[in-house]
Amino acid sequence: LPISGKAAHEATGEDAGPESPSWLDGAKHLMQQVGLLSDDKRQESSSDVRAEAVLPWSDVNLKTGEVSDLAGFFSLSETYVPLEWKTLALLTSNCSYARQQDQVLATVNRTAELETKGFAAILLKPDGTAYGMADNRISLGSRGDSFYEYLLKDAAFLGARAEPLTRKLWSAFR
């Protein structure tokens, strides 16, 4: 979910780059729609998705702000995109954006036992547990590779300042 100029344009209606206040406002708005909604807002937005969802939404109507779970599952590769969130935290001085991604990683670690097993299923329920369906698998291909790529990027981007869990999980792959 990179915060592209196109996404910012759709959120704000203006052409702007990352240095523009309207781009930053659009990025903040989009990130709030994706994952920083209160349980009440999540429940109002989609009655078929449980309010206790802890993973970020992947389906957001940029025009209306409505969020949903169109696929019926959350994809591992779309749940953890720390660079976008942590860059937004840096640009806004609002640490809650970064903390949300740390919570996602902690949830996936807890539900998939990443510290001991090393890998997670690619199709997740809103609470981070694996869906028990035939198409769900552990994969370093589609729906899986981006999660591990972002784990590497987060560890490299923040180095020694990365969350202990990020460093620990990435070190396990070395």
Buried (B, 14 or more C-beta within 10 A) or exposed (E): BEBBBEBBBBBBEEEBEEEBEBBBBBBBBBBBBBBBBEEEBBBEBBEEBBBEBBBBBBBBEBEEBBBBBEEEBBBBBBBBBBBBBBBBBEBBEBEEBBBBBBBBBBBBBEBBEBEEEEBBBBBBBBEBBBBEEEEBBBBEEEBBBBBBEBBEBBBEBBEEEBBEBBBBBBEEEE
